[in-house]
Amino acid sequence: VIQRRVNGSVDFYRNWAEYKDGFGYADHEYWIGNDMLHRLTSMNPQELRVDMERFNGEKAYAVYSYFSVGDEASKYQLQVTGYSGNAGDSLDYNNNMMFTTLDQDNDRNRLNCAAYMRSAWWFNDCSRTNPNGQYTDSEKTGSICITWKLWKDSYISLKSIQLMIRPRA
């Protein structure tokens, strides 16, 4: 598990250093850390699975057959391809993007997408997904929430989301 959101007990609106090192609790709300993501994805080819659930209990998933994160010098550039699943390919828009936090603006928008979306992510001209967004205690609509836009073609907040990697078969 490289990221998990389940109840909002951990604030994900954090700076570059915190995302570099990781934070939270591995069995609960968690970000593994961008340095660790780079180490894990540079040793062996990895695939990514994203599981998500809405507040009404509906579940969906996205699998990417190739997932890697560059080193800090590359601003942790994301490489993600090979989508399958039923949630929609919300990460295609983020492929080849650098990581952006409130204090490191590496996206393509004239604003800092991390500050605008109260999050941190591989933002392009902002994003079609916001797994590190603001947790809500009920279903709401808004890009600052935890969202996966192409699932319902809307920025509907999610009850939970989890990102997992494993070596490619």
C-alpha positions in Angstrom: 0.0 0.0 0.0 1.5 3.3 -1.0 -1.5 5.6 -0.2 -4.7 5.1 1.8 -7.6 7.4 2.8 -10.4 6.1 5.0 -11.6 8.7 7.5 -9.7 12.0 7.2 -7.8 11.5 10.5 -4.5 12.6 8.7 -4.2 15.9 6.9 -2.8 15.4 3.4 -2.3 19.1 2.7 1.4 19.1 3.3 4.7 20.4 2.0 7.4 18.9 -0.2 9.6 17.5 2.6 6.6 15.7 4.2 5.6 14.1 0.9 9.3 13.2 0.3 9.6 11.3 3.6 6.0 10.0 3.9 3.5 10.4 6.8 0.6 8.8 8.5 0.2 5.2 9.6 0.6 2.2 7.2 -2.5 0.5 8.5 -4.7 3.6 8.3 -4.3 7.0 6.6 -1.0 7.0 4.8 1.5 8.3 2.2 4.5 6.0 1.8 6.8 8.9 0.7 8.1 9.9 -2.7 11.7 8.8 -2.0 10.4 5.3 -1.1 8.1 5.3 -4.2 11.1 6.0 -6.4 13.1 3.3 -4.7 10.3 0.7 -5.0 9.5 1.5 -8.6 13.1 1.8 -9.9 14.2 -1.6 -8.6 11.6 -3.7 -10.5 8.7 -2.8 -12.9 5.6 -2.2 -10.9 1.8 -2.2 -11.6 -0.6 0.1 -9.7 -4.1 -0.8 -8.5 -6.4 1.9 -7.2 -9.5 0.8 -5.2 -12.2 3.4 -4.3 -15.6 3.5 -2.7 -18.3 6.1 -2.7 -20.4 7.0 0.4 -23.3 4.9 -1.0 -21.2 1.8 -0.9 -20.5 1.6 -4.7 -16.9 0.4 -5.5 -14.6 0.7 -8.5 -11.0 0.1 -9.4 -8.3 1.1 -11.9 -5.3 -1.0 -12.7 -2.2 0.3 -14.5 0.2 -2.3 -15.9 3.2 0.1 -15.7 3.8 2.6 -12.8 7.1 4.3 -11.9 8.1 7.5 -10.0 11.4 9.3 -10.8 13.9 10.6 -8.3 13.8 13.9 -6.5 15.9 15.6 -9.2 13.1 14.8 -11.7 10.6 16.2 -9.2 9.3 12.6 -8.8 8.1 12.5 -12.4 5.2 10.0 -12.9 5.1 7.3 -15.5 1.8 5.4 -15.7 0.3 3.5 -18.6 -1.8 0.4 -19.4 -5.1 1.2 -17.8 -7.8 -1.4 -17.2 -10.7 -1.4 -14.8 -14.2 0.1 -14.3 -13.3 3.5 -12.7 -12.1 5.3 -15.9 -8.6 6.3 -16.7 -8.3 9.4 -14.6 -4.4 9.1 -14.4 -3.7 9.4 -18.1 -3.9 13.2 -17.7 -1.2 13.0 -15.1 1.3 10.8 -17.0 4.8 12.4 -17.3 3.9 15.1 -14.7 6.1 16.2 -11.9 4.9 16.2 -8.3 3.5 19.4 -6.9 3.0 20.5 -3.3 1.9 23.7 -1.7 5.6 24.9 -1.6 6.8 23.3 -4.9 4.7 24.3 -8.0 5.6 22.0 -10.8 2.3 21.8 -12.7 1.2 23.4 -15.9 -1.4 25.7 -14.5 -0.7 29.4 -13.9 -1.9 28.8 -10.3 -0.4 26.2 -7.9 -2.8 23.3 -8.3 -1.8 21.9 -4.9 -2.7 25.1 -3.2 -5.9 25.5 -5.3 -7.0 21.8 -4.7 -5.6 21.7 -1.1 -3.7 18.6 -1.9 -0.4 17.4 -3.5 -0.2 15.2 -6.6 1.3 14.8 -10.1 -0.8 17.7 -11.4 -1.0 18.6 -15.0 -3.3 21.6 -15.6 -4.7 20.5 -12.2 -6.2 17.1 -12.3 -9.0 14.6 -13.1 -8.2 12.8 -9.8 -7.4 14.0 -6.3 -6.6 11.1 -4.0 -4.8 13.3 -1.6 -7.6 15.9 -1.5 -9.7 17.0 1.4 -11.7 14.3 3.2 -15.4 14.8 3.6 -17.7 13.0 6.0 -20.5 12.6 3.4 -20.8 12.8 -0.3 -20.0 16.3 -1.7 -19.0 17.6 -5.1 -15.8 19.5 -5.7 -12.3 19.1 -7.1 -10.7 19.8 -3.7 -12.3 16.6 -2.3 -10.9 13.1 -2.7 -12.1 12.4 -6.3 -11.7 10.2 -9.4 -13.5 12.2 -12.0 -13.8 9.7 -14.8 -15.6 7.2 -12.6 -18.9 9.2 -12.6 -17.8 12.1 -14.9 -18.1 14.3 -11.8 -15.9 15.4 -8.9 -18.0 13.4 -6.4 -16.1 12.9 -3.1 -15.1 9.4 -2.2 -15.4 7.7 1.2 -12.1 5.8 0.7 -9.3 5.3 -1.8 -6.2 3.1 -1.7 -3.3 2.9 -4.1 -1.2 -0.3 -4.1 1.7 -1.5 -6.2 3.2 -4.9 -6.9 5.9 -6.2 -9.2 4.6 -6.8 -12.7 4.0 -10.4 -13.5 
